[in-house]
Amino acid sequence: QVQLVESGGGLVQAGGSLRLSCAASGSIFRVNAMGWYRQAPEKQRELVATITTGGTTNYADSVKGRFTISRGNAKNTVYLQMNSLKPEDTAVYYCNRYPAMVYWGQGTQVTVSS
């Protein structure tokens, strides 16, 4: 059964931090690169960060140096540590396989106030 459950979002002031978590089905997590994506109001969903099964990471230029993606292999969990948050980071954040599959979880809302 496919499962992607995101959590950890919230309201934070600019400059603050949040840590997002994603619990993924083992069948997805163990053999795939994973990614965090986000969708701001009236914008297309965009890729934020990826991590391979071996731990290699990549980031969108807009978050490089501020966000860190990691894997908790024992728990089939993907994390996104977000520091120095900006109002333009406001979006619904999703995790998924990378490349993404058709199924998406419910996402977690991140709102950054100025």
C-alpha positions in Angstrom: 0.0 0.0 0.0 1.3 3.4 -1.0 1.8 5.8 1.9 3.2 9.3 2.0 2.4 11.2 5.2 3.9 14.7 5.7 4.0 16.6 8.9 5.8 19.4 10.7 4.5 22.4 9.0 3.2 25.5 10.7 3.4 29.3 11.0 6.8 30.8 11.6 8.3 34.3 11.3 10.9 35.1 8.7 14.3 33.9 9.8 12.8 31.0 11.7 13.2 27.3 11.3 10.9 24.2 10.8 11.6 20.5 10.4 9.3 18.6 8.1 8.9 14.8 8.2 7.6 12.4 5.7 6.6 8.8 6.5 6.8 6.7 3.4 5.9 3.2 2.5 8.9 0.9 2.7 8.3 -0.3 -0.8 8.8 3.3 -2.0 11.5 4.4 0.3 14.0 1.6 0.1 14.6 1.6 -3.6 14.0 5.1 -4.7 15.5 8.5 -4.5 13.2 10.7 -2.5 12.3 14.4 -2.9 10.6 17.3 -1.2 8.4 19.4 -3.4 6.3 22.5 -2.7 3.4 24.3 -4.3 2.7 28.0 -3.5 -0.8 29.5 -4.2 -1.4 29.9 -7.9 1.9 28.4 -8.8 3.0 25.1 -10.2 4.5 22.4 -7.9 8.3 22.6 -7.8 11.1 20.4 -6.7 12.9 21.6 -3.6 15.4 18.9 -2.7 16.3 15.3 -3.5 18.2 12.6 -1.8 19.4 9.2 -3.2 19.4 5.9 -1.4 23.1 6.5 -1.0 22.6 9.9 0.6 23.6 12.2 -2.3 21.6 15.4 -2.1 20.6 18.2 -4.5 18.8 21.4 -3.9 16.9 24.1 -5.8 19.0 27.2 -6.0 16.3 29.1 -4.1 16.9 26.9 -0.9 20.5 26.0 -1.2 22.4 26.7 2.0 19.2 27.0 4.0 17.4 23.7 3.6 18.8 20.2 4.4 17.2 16.9 3.3 18.0 13.7 5.1 16.8 10.1 5.3 16.0 8.1 8.5 16.4 4.7 7.0 15.3 2.8 10.0 12.0 4.6 10.0 11.4 5.0 6.2 11.3 8.7 6.9 12.5 11.7 4.9 13.2 15.0 6.6 13.6 18.5 5.5 15.3 20.9 7.9 14.4 24.5 6.9 16.4 27.4 8.3 16.4 31.1 7.6 12.9 30.8 6.2 11.6 33.6 3.9 8.0 34.6 3.1 8.6 33.2 -0.4 9.0 29.8 1.2 5.3 29.8 2.0 3.7 26.8 0.3 2.3 23.3 0.8 5.2 20.9 1.1 5.0 17.4 -0.2 7.4 14.5 -0.3 7.4 11.9 -3.0 9.7 9.6 -4.9 12.1 11.2 -7.3 11.0 11.3 -10.0 7.6 11.8 -8.6 4.9 9.2 -9.0 1.2 10.0 -9.7 0.1 9.5 -6.1 0.7 12.4 -3.7 0.1 12.7 0.1 -1.9 15.5 1.7 1.1 17.7 2.2 1.9 20.0 5.1 1.4 23.8 5.1 4.3 26.1 5.8 3.5 29.8 6.2 6.3 32.3 6.8 5.3 35.7 7.9 7.4 38.8 7.3 
